[in-house]
């Protein structure tokens, strides 16, 4: 079996190239952390920036060849659909880097749609820089959904705490102003998010798929005392999910449900808005968290952090989240290739 995973280098004025080199180098040192398959990582990015970080981090022999007499556990090759190379001295947020990041993202996604790649992993981009470049852009998840003609992809973040306990959180709404959240939380969207969370558990081959659904309001609205979305929207969506045979619990108060999920009582949590779900996730799994786009026709993961302009170029970026994103993409691609009973 040969598995090809695309990696977009993201905004090269951020930490994308650095964490990609570090993550691949670490996986080369620990081949047992990858499945025993023919594996190729296809990089979509600027060769000059890639080679600069390979040299700077002393990873040429690790990423590009054998180490200590052992055969490398994967191959790495780079493609760049952009006609012009990017200067190495671009300032953070430069629009040329932003445009290139979008071009690489689109090229990798089309390769997935064409079947040339089995999954893609995306390094961070900077939304504001992309918008300054004149490209309408909300986020990578939404951009990929438009390319794939999937209007409602669902963002799930997942990771482990230092005791190895998993937290998996799927979001009903994502990049919205808080005042817009109540009008975007709809019954169909809640049901869609529950469905994607159930499917994620199946894709991971978990022994069960028990989903907890958060309320929108504090204490789930206290029986309508402050907010009626629980009774009007969330409870009917949960009832529809149960009618489909899914193991769904809720609505549960957002201030306690994540504790119970971390204790293993639930396999995934459906949160109503961005910070409701991601604040607890990042509190317990900041270094290992992975963003997984559900509902797309291909596998896409990414680290759960941004471009980190404040430390870009300094060699200090932590690559744990990127490493986890690569491992999850490979794991999912292999499981998908084996089929539902593989």
NUKOLVO-960115 format. One record per residue (C-alpha): x, y, z; residue in one letter. Coordinates in steps of 0.05 Angstrom, whole numbers, plus 5000, padded with zeros to 4 digits. Layout:
XYZa...
% end
This chain:
500050005000x502650694981x499651305016x500952014992x499752595039x500053315016x502953845062x501854585048x507255025078x502255585094x504656295104x512256255098x513056895138x510056505197x512255855229x509455375176x515955155143x519555115209x514454655244x513754225181x521254095179x521453955254x515453495252x518053085193x524953035224x521952785289x517752265253x523952025216x527351915284x521251525309x518851095250x514850655297x509951235305x507851145233x504250545201x508550075161x506350295092x509550615032x508951345051x510351975012x509452685035x508353184978x510153884999x506454474966x510855084979x516855504961x523255104952x527755664976x524055735042x523654985052x531054865039x532855465083x529455145143x532154445127x539254735129x538155195188x535454635231x540754145209x535553665182x538053525112x540252815126x533952685168x528652945121x532052795055x535752145066x537351555111x539251645184x544251225221x544150695168x536650595171x532150685110x527851295117x520551135134x517751595080x519552005019x519052755013x518253144949x516453864936x512054194883x510654934874x505055154827x507255884834x511256164776x516056584817x520156404879x518956794942x524657214972x527356955038x526957645072x519457765066x516558135127x511057795166x504257845133x507058025064x501657955011x506057554964x506757015017x499257045029x497656944955x502556364950x499456035011x492656044979x495455774913x498755184950x492355054989x488255024925x493354584889x493554074945x485954064951x485153934876x490253374881x485953064936x479653144894x483152824835x485352234876x492852394871x493252484946x489852095001x489952675051x492653375062x495653735121x495554485122x500554935158x497755595185x495756185142x493956885162x486857095145x488157845149x494157795103x490157395052x484557905054x489558475044x491958094982x484958184954x482557474964x475857364999x477656885055x474356665120x478656065137x482055455107x476155005126x471155445091x475755535030x476554785022x469054695030x467855174972x472854804928x469754134944x462654414935x461154225006x457554825037x457654565109x464254265130x464954175205x471154335246x473353835298x479353935343x482153355382x488153215425x490552885489x492553165556x498952975590x495652345618x493752115548x486352265556x482852475492x478253065481x474653135414x470453745400x466153895338x463554595327x456654805303x459155505286x466255725277x468856405254x463256875273x462357485317x459257255382x453057675370x451757275306x452156585338x444856525361x442156645291x446956135260x445455585310x439955215273x436954535281x439654275214x446554535230x446554205299x444253545268x449653595214x455053705267x452553115308x452652685245x459852885230x462052745301x458952055298x462351925232x469052165260x468551655316x467251115264x473051345221x477651295282x475050585294x472950765365x469050215401x463150695410x460751385387x457551715448x456452455433x455052995484x451653625459x452754295494x447354805507x448155505480x446555895543x449655855613x446655255650x442755095586x438455705597x435555485664x429155235634x428255845590x429856365643x435356645599x434856375529x430355875494x435055575442x435854935482x428454755480x426955065413x433054825372x437854375408x433153875441x429353735375x435953625338x438253135392x431552765386x432552705311x439552435322x437051915371x431651715322x437251545274x440051065326x445851495350x448051515422x447252265437x446552605505x444453315520x443853885520x449053935575x451954545607x458454775574x461654905641x461754165661x461153735599x468453765580x470553495648x466152885637x468652795566x475852815590x474052285641x471851835583x464351875591x463552155521x467552035457x466252725427x462953375446x458753825400x459854555420x455455115396x460955635382x468455715373x470855905442x465855465479x469254855449x476355065435x478055405501x477554755540x480854355484x486954805482x487354845557x488554085560x491753945492x495154585470x501454225447x498053625414x491553915387x489553775315x484354105271x480553585229x475653825176x469653365175x464653285119x469553405062x470552875008x477852825029x481852805093x484653475118x488153605183x492254195209x495754425273x491254795320x495555425323x496556025277x502456345241x505656575307x508757195275x511457385344x516556815342x516956695266x524056615240x527056505309x527255745308x523255705372x516655435346x513954795377x512254265326x508153785369x501453995339x504053935267x506953255283x500153035311x496653305249x501252895204x500252265245x492652335244x492452455169x496651835156x492551425205x485951635174x488451525103x490950815120x484350635155x480350905096x484550505047x483349875088x475849975085x470549965140x472549285167x480049365156x
% end
